[in-house]
Amino acid sequence: MDKKVEKIKKKRKPSTIRFIVAALVFLLGTIIIVGFILALILVDSFTKYFYIPLIILFLLDFICGLFIANSQSQVDFKVSWLTVLLCLPYAGALLYILFAQKITTKGKKTLRRNFITKKLKEGRSTCLKVLDEVKEKDESSYVIANKLYKQSYAAIYKNTSFEYYPLGEIGFPVMIEELKKAKKFIFFEYFIIESGYFFDDIYEILKQKSKEGVDVRMMYDDFGSVSKIDTFFYKDARKNGIKCFRFNRLRPAVDIRQNSRDHRKILIIDGVVGFSGGCNIADEYINKTVRFGKWKDNIFMLKGEAVNGLTNIFLSNWSLYSKDKNVELASSLYFDKMRDIRPDVVPTFDGYFQPVGEIPFDGENGTRDAIIQMISSSKKYCYISTPYLIPDSEIITALESAAKGGVDVRIVTPGIPDKKIVYSISRSYYENLLLNGVKIYEYTPGFNHAKIFVSDDKIALTGTSNLDFRSLYLHFENSVLIYQSPKIAEIRDDVLGMCKDGKEVDVKDSLHIRFGKRFVWALLRIIAPLI
């Protein structure tokens, strides 16, 4: 191990203990609640009134079942929770009430949904002329872009340069150089930050820029970073002049708010340069440390008007979770207002770009819908890279229909897993997809963490969304849709390179899986939407 990494590991405080304590308390709380119900049933069963709690709990099960069946939830969620109710009578209803909902109360849901969507709508740029240009070039791309404009308040931009980096270690030095040029503000939002080469170099620049008067704002997900960074890192950051807080603080209790994590990766510099992609800010993402073989990921850089979309997404979260209700309008920090401060940034026309931010409790699933439309409108090919393959039934149908229609559909998954249970669930989907003509490749050099969807050299989507239920339904995510850009070919070639470096899965191998493994997979598939 590198001496610098060894030194960092020794200095790090045992934040892992906090995670273990929180997990144990959470588990204990769940056991106590379920145990109390079972004890109540058993104790009362020896009295003449035993039927009263049974009737109450049965009615609770029945009401929950009716609610689930008639809810607007995705069908896979319904099946999973109805199965829980069936297999765990009485206790199943309580588990649903505790864990199934995305936030605690209807009032809280309305508050958050209305506040964030209001901010996004206020900051959305008017782009009807750009939409018309997209429509003239490709009708199917226009349908996706227009829907995201209305559904997710995501504007589309054209005066933008785009650079794609197929590995974290290639994009990392570019991020460092751009951060050094910051003059007005730096916005930083990541799921994971961890002490090491990657983060420590960035943090030193952030501290220096704050001393120079640059407005530095940082938020990181508390769950994602709990075992990676010092417990009270945010206090140190504040001492150094950085506006910093932990997103959705990890609580050692049965708390359904833990479901909605901030899985975004956003770095904005002066409103003129923006970075995102699959990479978190930790050394494994740039292959400085090795955990699961070679870490395959991506970073992309935007320069120009499309950075406005990232700024709007960042401020919509910042204004809510920083509890700062007087946050400036996003439009006051947009490219046209900031370009005089950074005359060195001169964007070219690299196509059309539409940054999209996902909100878990707004009742919309813009990224998921865009993915389905991309797959369904593909004529020649549709290539997908995802670390976790847990698609819902509608995405599966779209993939199989496209493949049956002669579209070259390829999916690249990891060859080395980071989470074995999720890896097993991913593999359980292989057989039917392969039998219906979908080609699946495993990236054998290591762990593939890149999230990519690319179709027909006309449209691509990349960012933070995995092809699983958490990303598509429960987490805060961000991605960029790219239309009619020559850079799409680079993204396409990146996926094809992974196919070449990996191994194509043979359908015969999937047909000869042992019964025991199939049985375990069947059980895991039932709870897949809940993991």
Protein Blocks (a to p, Z undefined) as FASTA:
>chain_A
ZZklmmmmmmpccfklmmmmmmmmmmmmmmmmmmmmmmmmmmmmmpcklmmmmmmmmmmm
mmmmmmmmmmcbdfklmmmmmmmmmmmghjlmmmmmmmmpmbfblmlmmmmmmmmmmmmm
mmpccfklmmmmmmmmomklmmmmmmmmmmnopacdfbdcddddfbfklmmmmmmmmmmm
pmkbccdddfbdcedfklmmmmmmmmmmmmnopacdddddfklmmmmpcfklmmmmmmno
pacddehiaddbddfklmmccfbdcddehhlaccedjbdcdfklnopacfklpadddddd
dedjklmmmmmmmmmmmmmmnopakbccfklmgmklmmmmmmmbccddebjcddddddfk
lopafklmmmmmmmmmpmkbccdddfbdcddfklmmmmmmmmmnopacdddddfbdfblk
lmmmmmmmmmmmmmnopacdddfkbccfbdcddehhlaccddjbccbfklmmmpccdddd
dehifklmmmmmmmmmmmmmmccddfklmmmccfklmmmmmmmmmmmmmZZ
